Amino acid sequence: MDFDDLPEEAAFRAEVRDFLDANAERRTGAERIDRSHTLDAAAIARAKVWQAKKADAGFAAITWPVRYGGRGGSMVQQIIYSQEEERYVTPRSVFNQGIGLAIPTMMAYGAEAMLERYARPAMRGEEVWCQLFSEPAAGSDLAGLRTQAVRHGDEWIVNGQKIWTSNAHFSDFGVLVTRSDPTVPKHAGLTYFIVDMKSPGIEARPIKQIYGTSNFNEVFLTDVRIPDANRIGEVGAGWKVATTTLMNERFTVAETEGPDFDDIFALAGELDARGDPAVRQRLADWYVRSRGLKLIRLRSFTALSQGRQPGPESSIGKLVSATRLQEVSAFGMELMGMGGTMMDPALVPMDAWFQGAFLYSPSKRISGGTDEILRNIIAERVLGLPGDVRADKNLPFNRIPTGRR
């Protein structure tokens, strides 16, 4: 495993630091981008300004081809940029679904005309994207989705419901997986589309989250008309296309945000609790896990630097870091005693960050792949253990029992 940058990587890192020094403020202490997770109109406007500035400097879509506005760079360069930006106070991004998921999927399966139309506005933050995948009865088992697409000439008419769709209420476009043929096994009857989120028949209802914001939604599609030109991939090949999106998503969310070890260590110092043996034991455990996650990331980094594909590191990193986030935030509240129940940032250490994290941390063990799904991936694809028995494997979707009469 390599711990040092190659000369060309070091040169790129220096370029990134020069850009960030000139355009953003360095963080101090436990300062973070946005502890509240609030995405109001002002936050979105700030994010768009920052995204355009990154695009002008060549850092918005580092791995994209130059002809689509990217830098034509490597994944290693993208990782270097992300590492460096974490050291600065920057607006929270709302463009991951477009830049990290939708456009790369188009690059793999879409038409050239699609990329010419959508790539640059997404890269510059001029258009926001969302991901319309999960449904009330199709979360971890995405292939069980029921949103129906019926073809009528050069259009498709779509009816159904999606849920947990981040940013849908202010997105311009979305990537959408539908069931176009219920008479074949569930993985074989799916078709993948781009959908204009301002289309008639689309209703996004923000879901009130426990920590007070409403960043994701349930989305209802009623007789929504989508041109066939907006289809990505072949009819019935939607599972293959969606898998590409999910692989990109797993890489994107492999590392959950803090509070992490450095933050709980700082809080323990602020509360004069580091001398307690029980606190020290917990801190030592999280320190070991944080170093392990760092080494896992470096393993991925080394593989990419050497032109190889990384292994299961993103699944391992997501599984461990999401659990650690929940544990660390709960323990931070415990250290505060009765003050741990307070949510007023003006009265609680670190702006009540640990309280907010305690409320949103359970969702991090679900989004981007549940703990159970990630364990299955590691067990089956890494350890070579037998897969789960699938009684519905060869059944047409419309013959799978649902409990309905």
VOZAZA-167879 format. One record per residue (C-alpha): z, x, y; residue in one letter. Coordinates in steps of 0.05 Angstrom, whole numbers, plus 5000, padded with zeros to 4 digits. Layout:
ZXYA;...
END
This chain:
500050005000M;498150275069D;503150205126F;499050545181D;492750305217D;486250645202L;483450995265P;478750415280E;484349915269E;488850295316A;483350295369A;482549545362F;490049445367R;490249835432A;484549395459E;488448775441V;494749035475R;490949195538D;488348485541F;495048175528L;498648625577D;493748415631A;494047665616N;500747475586A;508147645590E;511748025537R;517347665501R;524547865512T;530047745462G;529047115420A;524046805468E;518746395433R;512246035449I;514545315446D;521145135413R;520444395427S;513744305391H;511743835447T;504243745457L;503643345521D;497643345568A;500343935607A;501444355543A;494444185519I;491444385586A;495045055585R;492645175514A;485445045535K;485845525593V;488646075548W;483445935494Q;477746015543A;480746665568K;481146925496K;473946715485A;471447085546D;474947715521A;472247645450G;478747475416F;478146725404A;474046745339A;474147475317I;471147385248T;465546905269W;458347165274P;456147375343V;450646845344R;456046305345Y;460146635399G;464647045354G;465947785352R;462947925284G;469448265266G;473748315204S;479647915178M;483848545188V;482148515263Q;484147785264Q;490847955232I;491948515282I;490648045340Y;495447525312S;500848055302Q;500248295373E;499947605406E;506547435372E;509747945419R;507647545481Y;509146875512V;502846465503T;501245715500P;501845385433R;495045335400S;492044655384V;485544945358F;487245185288N;483944595254Q;477444725289G;477145485291I;480845615226G;478545025183L;472844595207A;467945115233I;468845605175P;467445025127T;461044875166M;459145605160M;459745555085A;456344885074Y;453744585139G;446944575172A;445045075226E;444344515276A;451644335265M;454045035281L;449645075343E;452744415367R;460044505349Y;461945245342A;462145475414R;465844865443P;471144935388A;471845685400M;472845595475R;477845025466G;473144515499E;473544065438E;479543945393V;479043815319W;483443485267C;483443445191Q;483042755159L;485042895087F;491742605064S;492741865050E;498841435033P;497041494959A;493542164961A;497642744987G;498843304937S;493542964893D;488242954946L;482742774896A;486142104888G;483941884958L;481241174968R;477841185036T;470940905020Q;464141125046A;458140685031V;451240905050R;446640465091H;440140815105G;441441415150D;448641205162E;455141155123W;460240605134I;467340845124V;473640425112N;480540685095G;486841015120Q;489141725131K;496141975146I;499842585172W;493742775213T;495943285265S;493043205335N;488742605317A;490942215379H;487642725425F;482343035381S;474942995396D;472443085324F;475243105254G;473243325185V;473742745136L;473742695060V;471642025031T;470241704964R;462941554959S;462541404884D;468441074848P;464741044781T;465441794765V;471642224754P;475742294817K;473743004835H;466342844828A;465642244873G;467642524941L;463442655003T;465343055065Y;463642885138F;464543065210I;466942455248V;467142325323D;474342115336M;472041675393K;467641255346S;468740495346P;473340295289G;477940905292I;485140775310E;490141345313A;497441135313R;502341705330P;508241755283I;515041855316K;518042485287Q;525442605277I;525743155330Y;522842685383G;515542855387T;509342515359S;504443055340N;501542745278F;498742055262N;496541525215E;489141385225V;485640735207F;478040725197L;474840035199T;467239995190D;466440675223V;459140885224R;457641615211I;450541895213P;448342235149D;446742835193A;454242925199N;455143035124R;457343725103I;455043915034G;451643484982E;453342754967V;458842774914G;460443504926A;466143364975G;471543654930W;468144334931K;467544315007V;474644065016A;477244634972T;474145135020T;477844795077T;484444805038L;483745535021M;482945685095N;488845235111E;493345595061R;491746265093F;492845975163T;499745685147V;502146235100A;507446445151E;511845895181T;514645975251E;521846165265G;527646195273P;527646775224D;532247355208F;531947685277D;533947015309D;539746845263I;542147575271F;541947495346A;545546825343L;551047115299A;552047665350G;552247175408E;557646775372L;561447395351D;560747225277A;557647855248R;564448115226G;565547525178D;564047765106P;560947105087A;556347125147V;554547845133R;552647665061Q;548047115084R;544847565137L;543748105085A;540347615038D;535547365093W;534148085114Y;531948255044V;527447635040R;524447785109S;522748495088R;519748235024G;515347755063L;513248325109K;511248745049L;507348155019I;503548095085R;502248835085L;499448775014R;494548255038S;493048685099F;491649285055T;487048895009A;482948635068L;482849325100S;479849615036Q;474649055030G;478248684974R;480347964971Q;487847854975P;491347544915G;496546984914P;500347264974E;499146675020S;502146184969S;508146634958I;509146745032G;508746005049K;513545814992L;518846325011V;518446275087S;518645515090A;524945495047T;528046055088R;526645675153L;530645075128Q;536445505105E;536745935168V;536545335216S;542044975178A;546445595177F;545245705252G;548045005265M;553945145219E;555645765259L;556045345322M;561344895293G;561744215328M;556544475378G;551544485321G;550743725328T;548643775401M;541343765422M;541843905497D;538244575508P;542544705570A;549044675530L;547244985463V;545745725447P;538345905444M;536145255477D;538144835415A;532545175377W;536245175311F;537644435318Q;530344285329G;528344735272A;533244385225F;529743725239L;522543975231Y;523744485175S;523143995116P;516043835137S;514144565130K;515544505055R;510343955051I;504744115100S;499344605077G;501544525004G;508144274978T;513144734944D;511144414877E;503744534888I;504845254908L;509145384847R;503645084804N;498445544836I;502846154824I;504545944753A;497445774731E;493146254770R;497746854773V;502146824712L;496846484669G;501445924645L;498345284617P;496344764669G;499444074674D;496643554627V;491743094663R;490742424629A;485742204682D;481242824676K;474942484649N;476241764670L;471941434723P;476141354786F;475640594785N;478640584714R;484840994730I;490940534725P;494240424793T;499639914778G;495539374812R;493538744775R;
END
